[in-house]
Amino acid sequence: MRFSAPTGLVFLIALIVAIVGVLEQMNVISLVPLASVWIMAIAYAVLAVGCVIKGF
């Protein structure tokens, strides 16, 4: 399996989701009814998929 760098859009989406997870943990916002650890896991999964799938 060959890895490639994620596109800028995928990186930006993962970054935004991670920031939402951090803000949820700090109780600054309460938009998503998920625990912040799951939000961070989703951000990591998006970034990992972006690295595995070429051109994504």
PQR file with spaces between the fields and no chain letter, atoms N, CA, C, O and H, PARSE charges and radii, in Angstrom:
ATOM       1  N    MET     1       0.848   -1.167    0.000 -0.4000 1.5000
ATOM       2  CA   MET     1       0.000    0.000    0.000 -0.0000 2.0000
ATOM       3  C    MET     1       0.895    1.232    0.000  0.5500 1.7000
ATOM       4  O    MET     1       1.818    1.351    0.806 -0.5500 1.4000
ATOM       5  N    ARG     2       0.608    2.129   -0.905 -0.4000 1.5000
ATOM       6  CA   ARG     2       1.368    3.368   -0.991 -0.0000 2.0000
ATOM       7  C    ARG     2       0.518    4.502   -0.453  0.5500 1.7000
ATOM       8  O    ARG     2      -0.675    4.603   -0.739 -0.5500 1.4000
ATOM       9  H    ARG     2      -0.142    2.033   -1.560  0.4000 1.0000
ATOM      10  N    PHE     3       1.155    5.345    0.326 -0.4000 1.5000
ATOM      11  CA   PHE     3       0.478    6.500    0.892 -0.0000 2.0000
ATOM      12  C    PHE     3       0.798    7.730    0.068  0.5500 1.7000
ATOM      13  O    PHE     3       1.876    7.836   -0.518 -0.5500 1.4000
ATOM      14  H    PHE     3       2.124    5.263    0.558  0.4000 1.0000
ATOM      15  N    SER     4      -0.133    8.646    0.029 -0.4000 1.5000
ATOM      16  CA   SER     4       0.088    9.917   -0.646 -0.0000 2.0000
ATOM      17  C    SER     4      -0.396   11.025    0.276  0.5500 1.7000
ATOM      18  O    SER     4      -1.185   10.796    1.192 -0.5500 1.4000
ATOM      19  H    SER     4      -1.008    8.560    0.505  0.4000 1.0000
ATOM      20  N    ALA     5       0.085   12.207    0.018 -0.4000 1.5000
ATOM      21  CA   ALA     5      -0.324   13.344    0.833 -0.0000 2.0000
ATOM      22  C    ALA     5      -1.793   13.664    0.560  0.5500 1.7000
ATOM      23  O    ALA     5      -2.238   13.608   -0.587 -0.5500 1.4000
ATOM      24  H    ALA     5       0.726   12.393   -0.727  0.4000 1.0000
ATOM      25  N    PRO     6      -2.540   13.996    1.599 -0.5600 1.5000
ATOM      26  CA   PRO     6      -3.942   14.351    1.367  0.2800 2.0000
ATOM      27  C    PRO     6      -4.040   15.691    0.647  0.5500 1.7000
ATOM      28  O    PRO     6      -3.133   16.519    0.729 -0.5500 1.4000
ATOM      29  N    THR     7      -5.131   15.892   -0.046 -0.4000 1.5000
ATOM      30  CA   THR     7      -5.321   17.165   -0.735 -0.0000 2.0000
ATOM      31  C    THR     7      -5.586   18.258    0.296  0.5500 1.7000
ATOM      32  O    THR     7      -5.873   17.980    1.461 -0.5500 1.4000
ATOM      33  H    THR     7      -5.868   15.219   -0.113  0.4000 1.0000
ATOM      34  N    GLY     8      -5.487   19.461   -0.143 -0.4000 1.5000
ATOM      35  CA   GLY     8      -5.703   20.589    0.749 -0.0000 2.0000
ATOM      36  C    GLY     8      -7.105   20.618    1.320  0.5500 1.7000
ATOM      37  O    GLY     8      -7.299   21.005    2.473 -0.5500 1.4000
ATOM      38  H    GLY     8      -5.254   19.686   -1.089  0.4000 1.0000
ATOM      39  N    LEU     9      -8.085   20.212    0.527 -0.4000 1.5000
ATOM      40  CA   LEU     9      -9.471   20.203    0.983 -0.0000 2.0000
ATOM      41  C    LEU     9      -9.680   19.174    2.091  0.5500 1.7000
ATOM      42  O    LEU     9     -10.345   19.463    3.085 -0.5500 1.4000
ATOM      43  H    LEU     9      -7.928   19.898   -0.409  0.4000 1.0000
ATOM      44  N    VAL    10      -9.123   17.986    1.931 -0.4000 1.5000
ATOM      45  CA   VAL    10      -9.256   16.950    2.952 -0.0000 2.0000
ATOM      46  C    VAL    10      -8.575   17.385    4.239  0.5500 1.7000
ATOM      47  O    VAL    10      -9.110   17.187    5.329 -0.5500 1.4000
ATOM      48  H    VAL    10      -8.582   17.750    1.123  0.4000 1.0000
ATOM      49  N    PHE    11      -7.395   17.977    4.112 -0.4000 1.5000
ATOM      50  CA   PHE    11      -6.690   18.469    5.295 -0.0000 2.0000
ATOM      51  C    PHE    11      -7.485   19.556    6.002  0.5500 1.7000
ATOM      52  O    PHE    11      -7.545   19.582    7.231 -0.5500 1.4000
ATOM      53  H    PHE    11      -6.960   18.138    3.227  0.4000 1.0000
ATOM      54  N    LEU    12      -8.090   20.446    5.239 -0.4000 1.5000
ATOM      55  CA   LEU    12      -8.880   21.525    5.824 -0.0000 2.0000
ATOM      56  C    LEU    12     -10.120   20.983    6.538  0.5500 1.7000
ATOM      57  O    LEU    12     -10.466   21.456    7.621 -0.5500 1.4000
ATOM      58  H    LEU    12      -8.041   20.425    4.240  0.4000 1.0000
ATOM      59  N    ILE    13     -10.782   20.007    5.949 -0.4000 1.5000
ATOM      60  CA   ILE    13     -11.949   19.398    6.585 -0.0000 2.0000
ATOM      61  C    ILE    13     -11.552   18.723    7.892  0.5500 1.7000
ATOM      62  O    ILE    13     -12.231   18.886    8.905 -0.5500 1.4000
ATOM      63  H    ILE    13     -10.501   19.622    5.069  0.4000 1.0000
ATOM      64  N    ALA    14     -10.459   17.967    7.875 -0.4000 1.5000
ATOM      65  CA   ALA    14      -9.993   17.299    9.091 -0.0000 2.0000
ATOM      66  C    ALA    14      -9.596   18.313   10.153  0.5500 1.7000
ATOM      67  O    ALA    14      -9.848   18.099   11.339 -0.5500 1.4000
ATOM      68  H    ALA    14      -9.907   17.834    7.052  0.4000 1.0000
ATOM      69  N    LEU    15      -8.985   19.403    9.745 -0.4000 1.5000
ATOM      70  CA   LEU    15      -8.588   20.445   10.695 -0.0000 2.0000
ATOM      71  C    LEU    15      -9.803   21.108   11.343  0.5500 1.7000
ATOM      72  O    LEU    15      -9.810   21.358   12.548 -0.5500 1.4000
ATOM      73  H    LEU    15      -8.781   19.577    8.781  0.4000 1.0000
ATOM      74  N    ILE    16     -10.823   21.391   10.545 -0.4000 1.5000
ATOM      75  CA   ILE    16     -12.035   22.013   11.080 -0.0000 2.0000
ATOM      76  C    ILE    16     -12.739   21.078   12.051  0.5500 1.7000
ATOM      77  O    ILE    16     -13.201   21.512   13.106 -0.5500 1.4000
ATOM      78  H    ILE    16     -10.817   21.189    9.566  0.4000 1.0000
ATOM      79  N    VAL    17     -12.826   19.800   11.705 -0.4000 1.5000
ATOM      80  CA   VAL    17     -13.463   18.831   12.600 -0.0000 2.0000
ATOM      81  C    VAL    17     -12.668   18.693   13.895  0.5500 1.7000
ATOM      82  O    VAL    17     -13.257   18.571   14.968 -0.5500 1.4000
ATOM      83  H    VAL    17     -12.451   19.447   10.847  0.4000 1.0000
ATOM      84  N    ALA    18     -11.343   18.711   13.809 -0.4000 1.5000
ATOM      85  CA   ALA    18     -10.508   18.624   15.010 -0.0000 2.0000
ATOM      86  C    ALA    18     -10.682   19.857   15.893  0.5500 1.7000
ATOM      87  O    ALA    18     -10.732   19.737   17.118 -0.5500 1.4000
ATOM      88  H    ALA    18     -10.865   18.810   12.937  0.4000 1.0000
ATOM      89  N    ILE    19     -10.773   21.024   15.293 -0.4000 1.5000
ATOM      90  CA   ILE    19     -10.985   22.246   16.074 -0.0000 2.0000
ATOM      91  C    ILE    19     -12.337   22.203   16.776  0.5500 1.7000
ATOM      92  O    ILE    19     -12.454   22.625   17.927 -0.5500 1.4000
ATOM      93  H    ILE    19     -10.732   21.121   14.299  0.4000 1.0000
ATOM      94  N    VAL    20     -13.360   21.693   16.087 -0.4000 1.5000
ATOM      95  CA   VAL    20     -14.671   21.548   16.726 -0.0000 2.0000
ATOM      96  C    VAL    20     -14.570   20.585   17.912  0.5500 1.7000
ATOM      97  O    VAL    20     -15.186   20.822   18.951 -0.5500 1.4000
ATOM      98  H    VAL    20     -13.265   21.350   15.153  0.4000 1.0000
ATOM      99  N    GLY    21     -13.810   19.515   17.769 -0.4000 1.5000
ATOM     100  CA   GLY    21     -13.628   18.568   18.872 -0.0000 2.0000
ATOM     101  C    GLY    21     -12.935   19.197   20.070  0.5500 1.7000
ATOM     102  O    GLY    21     -13.318   18.946   21.212 -0.5500 1.4000
ATOM     103  H    GLY    21     -13.310   19.322   16.925  0.4000 1.0000
ATOM     104  N    VAL    22     -11.927   20.006   19.820 -0.4000 1.5000
ATOM     105  CA   VAL    22     -11.224   20.685   20.915 -0.0000 2.0000
ATOM     106  C    VAL    22     -12.148   21.691   21.593  0.5500 1.7000
ATOM     107  O    VAL    22     -12.172   21.783   22.821 -0.5500 1.4000
ATOM     108  H    VAL    22     -11.616   20.210   18.892  0.4000 1.0000
ATOM     109  N    LEU    23     -12.901   22.440   20.808 -0.4000 1.5000
ATOM     110  CA   LEU    23     -13.817   23.417   21.388 -0.0000 2.0000
ATOM     111  C    LEU    23     -14.941   22.749   22.171  0.5500 1.7000
ATOM     112  O    LEU    23     -15.409   23.290   23.173 -0.5500 1.4000
ATOM     113  H    LEU    23     -12.882   22.366   19.811  0.4000 1.0000
ATOM     114  N    GLU    24     -15.375   21.575   21.719 -0.4000 1.5000
ATOM     115  CA   GLU    24     -16.375   20.817   22.474 -0.0000 2.0000
ATOM     116  C    GLU    24     -15.798   20.378   23.818  0.5500 1.7000
ATOM     117  O    GLU    24     -16.489   20.437   24.836 -0.5500 1.4000
ATOM     118  H    GLU    24     -14.995   21.136   20.905  0.4000 1.0000
ATOM     119  N    GLN    25     -14.548   19.942   23.831 -0.4000 1.5000
ATOM     120  CA   GLN    25     -13.923   19.492   25.073 -0.0000 2.0000
ATOM     121  C    GLN    25     -13.784   20.642   26.072  0.5500 1.7000
ATOM     122  O    GLN    25     -13.918   20.439   27.279 -0.5500 1.4000
ATOM     123  H    GLN    25     -13.987   19.894   23.005  0.4000 1.0000
ATOM     124  N    MET    26     -13.519   21.834   25.575 -0.4000 1.5000
ATOM     125  CA   MET    26     -13.345   23.001   26.440 -0.0000 2.0000
ATOM     126  C    MET    26     -14.675   23.659   26.797  0.5500 1.7000
ATOM     127  O    MET    26     -14.691   24.688   27.473 -0.5500 1.4000
ATOM     128  H    MET    26     -13.410   22.000   24.594  0.4000 1.0000
ATOM     129  N    ASN    27     -15.786   23.083   26.354 -0.4000 1.5000
ATOM     130  CA   ASN    27     -17.135   23.597   26.600 -0.0000 2.0000
ATOM     131  C    ASN    27     -17.336   25.015   26.063  0.5500 1.7000
ATOM     132  O    ASN    27     -18.096   25.796   26.636 -0.5500 1.4000
ATOM     133  H    ASN    27     -15.774   22.247   25.805  0.4000 1.0000
ATOM     134  N    VAL    28     -16.667   25.339   24.986 -0.4000 1.5000
ATOM     135  CA   VAL    28     -16.862   26.634   24.337 -0.0000 2.0000
ATOM     136  C    VAL    28     -18.096   26.582   23.454  0.5500 1.7000
ATOM     137  O    VAL    28     -18.882   27.529   23.414 -0.5500 1.4000
ATOM     138  H    VAL    28     -16.050   24.704   24.521  0.4000 1.0000
ATOM     139  N    ILE    29     -18.264   25.463   22.742 -0.4000 1.5000
ATOM     140  CA   ILE    29     -19.438   25.272   21.898 -0.0000 2.0000
ATOM     141  C    ILE    29     -20.096   23.945   22.259  0.5500 1.7000
ATOM     142  O    ILE    29     -19.498   23.103   22.928 -0.5500 1.4000
ATOM     143  H    ILE    29     -17.626   24.694   22.775  0.4000 1.0000
ATOM     144  N    SER    30     -21.302   23.778   21.819 -0.4000 1.5000
ATOM     145  CA   SER    30     -22.023   22.534   22.052 -0.0000 2.0000
ATOM     146  C    SER    30     -22.919   22.265   20.846  0.5500 1.7000
ATOM     147  O    SER    30     -24.141   22.192   20.968 -0.5500 1.4000
ATOM     148  H    SER    30     -21.788   24.462   21.276  0.4000 1.0000
ATOM     149  N    LEU    31     -22.299   22.122   19.695 -0.4000 1.5000
ATOM     150  CA   LEU    31     -23.046   21.936   18.450 -0.0000 2.0000
ATOM     151  C    LEU    31     -23.353   20.478   18.149  0.5500 1.7000
ATOM     152  O    LEU    31     -24.441   20.148   17.679 -0.5500 1.4000
ATOM     153  H    LEU    31     -21.306   22.182   19.596  0.4000 1.0000
ATOM     154  N    VAL    32     -22.399   19.621   18.419 -0.4000 1.5000
ATOM     155  CA   VAL    32     -22.502   18.233   18.005 -0.0000 2.0000
ATOM     156  C    VAL    32     -22.798   17.369   19.233  0.5500 1.7000
ATOM     157  O    VAL    32     -22.096   17.475   20.239 -0.5500 1.4000
ATOM     158  H    VAL    32     -21.514   19.890   18.801  0.4000 1.0000
ATOM     159  N    PRO    33     -23.815   16.522   19.168 -0.5600 1.5000
ATOM     160  CA   PRO    33     -24.146   15.694   20.332  0.2800 2.0000
ATOM     161  C    PRO    33     -23.272   14.442   20.439  0.5500 1.7000
ATOM     162  O    PRO    33     -23.782   13.353   20.703 -0.5500 1.4000
ATOM     163  N    LEU    34     -21.978   14.587   20.238 -0.4000 1.5000
ATOM     164  CA   LEU    34     -21.021   13.486   20.369 -0.0000 2.0000
ATOM     165  C    LEU    34     -19.963   13.876   21.388  0.5500 1.7000
ATOM     166  O    LEU    34     -19.717   15.058   21.627 -0.5500 1.4000
ATOM     167  H    LEU    34     -21.564   15.472   20.024  0.4000 1.0000
ATOM     168  N    ALA    35     -19.346   12.876   21.979 -0.4000 1.5000
ATOM     169  CA   ALA    35     -18.225   13.151   22.866 -0.0000 2.0000
ATOM     170  C    ALA    35     -17.059   13.672   22.035  0.5500 1.7000
ATOM     171  O    ALA    35     -16.888   13.287   20.878 -0.5500 1.4000
ATOM     172  H    ALA    35     -19.545   11.915   21.784  0.4000 1.0000
ATOM     173  N    SER    36     -16.275   14.536   22.624 -0.4000 1.5000
ATOM     174  CA   SER    36     -15.189   15.163   21.876 -0.0000 2.0000
ATOM     175  C    SER    36     -14.159   14.149   21.386  0.5500 1.7000
ATOM     176  O    SER    36     -13.516   14.364   20.358 -0.5500 1.4000
ATOM     177  H    SER    36     -16.414   14.849   23.563  0.4000 1.0000
ATOM     178  N    VAL    37     -14.001   13.056   22.109 -0.4000 1.5000
ATOM     179  CA   VAL    37     -13.041   12.047   21.664 -0.0000 2.0000
ATOM     180  C    VAL    37     -13.496   11.416   20.348  0.5500 1.7000
ATOM     181  O    VAL    37     -12.658   11.069   19.515 -0.5500 1.4000
ATOM     182  H    VAL    37     -14.523   12.882   22.944  0.4000 1.0000
ATOM     183  N    TRP    38     -14.797   11.261   20.146 -0.4000 1.5000
ATOM     184  CA   TRP    38     -15.299   10.701   18.888 -0.0000 2.0000
ATOM     185  C    TRP    38     -15.169   11.702   17.754  0.5500 1.7000
ATOM     186  O    TRP    38     -14.927   11.320   16.609 -0.5500 1.4000
ATOM     187  H    TRP    38     -15.477   11.543   20.822  0.4000 1.0000
ATOM     188  N    ILE    39     -15.326   12.966   18.065 -0.4000 1.5000
ATOM     189  CA   ILE    39     -15.141   13.998   17.036 -0.0000 2.0000
ATOM     190  C    ILE    39     -13.682   14.004   16.573  0.5500 1.7000
ATOM     191  O    ILE    39     -13.406   14.108   15.378 -0.5500 1.4000
ATOM     192  H    ILE    39     -15.522   13.275   18.995  0.4000 1.0000
ATOM     193  N    MET    40     -12.756   13.894   17.519 -0.4000 1.5000
ATOM     194  CA   MET    40     -11.341   13.842   17.158 -0.0000 2.0000
ATOM     195  C    MET    40     -11.014   12.568   16.373  0.5500 1.7000
ATOM     196  O    MET    40     -10.179   12.595   15.469 -0.5500 1.4000
ATOM     197  H    MET    40     -12.980   13.810   18.490  0.4000 1.0000
ATOM     198  N    ALA    41     -11.665   11.457   16.714 -0.4000 1.5000
ATOM     199  CA   ALA    41     -11.457   10.208   15.982 -0.0000 2.0000
ATOM     200  C    ALA    41     -11.950   10.333   14.547  0.5500 1.7000
ATOM     201  O    ALA    41     -11.330    9.799   13.628 -0.5500 1.4000
ATOM     202  H    ALA    41     -12.343   11.434   17.448  0.4000 1.0000
ATOM     203  N    ILE    42     -13.051   11.027   14.353 -0.4000 1.5000
ATOM     204  CA   ILE    42     -13.569   11.258   13.002 -0.0000 2.0000
ATOM     205  C    ILE    42     -12.593   12.108   12.200  0.5500 1.7000
ATOM     206  O    ILE    42     -12.351   11.835   11.025 -0.5500 1.4000
ATOM     207  H    ILE    42     -13.555   11.460   15.099  0.4000 1.0000
ATOM     208  N    ALA    43     -12.033   13.137   12.830 -0.4000 1.5000
ATOM     209  CA   ALA    43     -11.052   13.987   12.143 -0.0000 2.0000
ATOM     210  C    ALA    43      -9.827   13.179   11.734  0.5500 1.7000
ATOM     211  O    ALA    43      -9.311   13.344   10.629 -0.5500 1.4000
ATOM     212  H    ALA    43     -12.230   13.359   13.785  0.4000 1.0000
ATOM     213  N    TYR    44      -9.360   12.305   12.625 -0.4000 1.5000
ATOM     214  CA   TYR    44      -8.202   11.472   12.315 -0.0000 2.0000
ATOM     215  C    TYR    44      -8.527   10.490   11.196  0.5500 1.7000
ATOM     216  O    TYR    44      -7.694   10.241   10.324 -0.5500 1.4000
ATOM     217  H    TYR    44      -9.779   12.171   13.523  0.4000 1.0000
ATOM     218  N    ALA    45      -9.734    9.932   11.217 -0.4000 1.5000
ATOM     219  CA   ALA    45     -10.134    8.980   10.172 -0.0000 2.0000
ATOM     220  C    ALA    45     -10.229    9.658    8.813  0.5500 1.7000
ATOM     221  O    ALA    45      -9.828    9.078    7.804 -0.5500 1.4000
ATOM     222  H    ALA    45     -10.410   10.133   11.925  0.4000 1.0000
ATOM     223  N    VAL    46     -10.754   10.878    8.774 -0.4000 1.5000
ATOM     224  CA   VAL    46     -10.827   11.625    7.509 -0.0000 2.0000
ATOM     225  C    VAL    46      -9.433   11.862    6.963  0.5500 1.7000
ATOM     226  O    VAL    46      -9.194   11.695    5.767 -0.5500 1.4000
ATOM     227  H    VAL    46     -11.079   11.350    9.594  0.4000 1.0000
ATOM     228  N    LEU    47      -8.513   12.249    7.831 -0.4000 1.5000
ATOM     229  CA   LEU    47      -7.142   12.489    7.395 -0.0000 2.0000
ATOM     230  C    LEU    47      -6.462   11.202    6.945  0.5500 1.7000
ATOM     231  O    LEU    47      -5.704   11.212    5.976 -0.5500 1.4000
ATOM     232  H    LEU    47      -8.707   12.385    8.803  0.4000 1.0000
ATOM     233  N    ALA    48      -6.722   10.094    7.635 -0.4000 1.5000
ATOM     234  CA   ALA    48      -6.135    8.805    7.256 -0.0000 2.0000
ATOM     235  C    ALA    48      -6.669    8.335    5.901  0.5500 1.7000
ATOM     236  O    ALA    48      -5.910    7.825    5.077 -0.5500 1.4000
ATOM     237  H    ALA    48      -7.338   10.085    8.422  0.4000 1.0000
ATOM     238  N    VAL    49      -7.969    8.504    5.672 -0.4000 1.5000
ATOM     239  CA   VAL    49      -8.543    8.127    4.369 -0.0000 2.0000
ATOM     240  C    VAL    49      -7.949    8.993    3.269  0.5500 1.7000
ATOM     241  O    VAL    49      -7.698    8.511    2.164 -0.5500 1.4000
ATOM     242  H    VAL    49      -8.586    8.918    6.341  0.4000 1.0000
ATOM     243  N    GLY    50      -7.725   10.261    3.564 -0.4000 1.5000
ATOM     244  CA   GLY    50      -7.115   11.152    2.590 -0.0000 2.0000
ATOM     245  C    GLY    50      -5.690   10.746    2.232  0.5500 1.7000
ATOM     246  O    GLY    50      -5.231   11.006    1.120 -0.5500 1.4000
ATOM     247  H    GLY    50      -7.929   10.652    4.461  0.4000 1.0000
ATOM     248  N    CYS    51      -4.989   10.110    3.167 -0.4000 1.5000
ATOM     249  CA   CYS    51      -3.624    9.644    2.900 -0.0000 2.0000
ATOM     250  C    CYS    51      -3.604    8.317    2.159  0.5500 1.7000
ATOM     251  O    CYS    51      -2.686    8.060    1.381 -0.5500 1.4000
ATOM     252  H    CYS    51      -5.362    9.898    4.070  0.4000 1.0000
ATOM     253  N    VAL    52      -4.595    7.477    2.386 -0.4000 1.5000
ATOM     254  CA   VAL    52      -4.618    6.135    1.781 -0.0000 2.0000
ATOM     255  C    VAL    52      -5.143    6.182    0.349  0.5500 1.7000
ATOM     256  O    VAL    52      -4.594    5.522   -0.534 -0.5500 1.4000
ATOM     257  H    VAL    52      -5.341    7.686    3.018  0.4000 1.0000
ATOM     258  N    ILE    53      -6.192    6.952    0.115 -0.4000 1.5000
ATOM     259  CA   ILE    53      -6.804    7.001   -1.216 -0.0000 2.0000
ATOM     260  C    ILE    53      -6.115    8.078   -2.044  0.5500 1.7000
ATOM     261  O    ILE    53      -6.086    9.247   -1.659 -0.5500 1.4000
ATOM     262  H    ILE    53      -6.638    7.488    0.832  0.4000 1.0000
ATOM     263  N    LYS    54      -5.566    7.679   -3.172 -0.4000 1.5000
ATOM     264  CA   LYS    54      -4.832    8.610   -4.016 -0.0000 2.0000
ATOM     265  C    LYS    54      -5.799    9.581   -4.712  0.5500 1.7000
ATOM     266  O    LYS    54      -6.806    9.166   -5.288 -0.5500 1.4000
ATOM     267  H    LYS    54      -5.590    6.729   -3.485  0.4000 1.0000
ATOM     268  N    GLY    55      -5.479   10.856   -4.648 -0.4000 1.5000
ATOM     269  CA   GLY    55      -6.292   11.864   -5.294 -0.0000 2.0000
ATOM     270  C    GLY    55      -7.528   12.262   -4.530  0.5500 1.7000
ATOM     271  O    GLY    55      -8.400   12.940   -5.074 -0.5500 1.4000
ATOM     272  H    GLY    55      -4.662   11.192   -4.181  0.4000 1.0000
ATOM     273  N    PHE    56      -7.623   11.853   -3.269 -0.4000 1.5000
ATOM     274  CA   PHE    56      -8.796   12.168   -2.457 -0.0000 2.0000
ATOM     275  C    PHE    56      -8.493   13.287   -1.523  0.5500 1.7000
ATOM     276  O    PHE    56      -9.359   13.700   -0.752 -0.5500 1.4000
ATOM     277  H    PHE    56      -6.914   11.302   -2.827  0.4000 1.0000
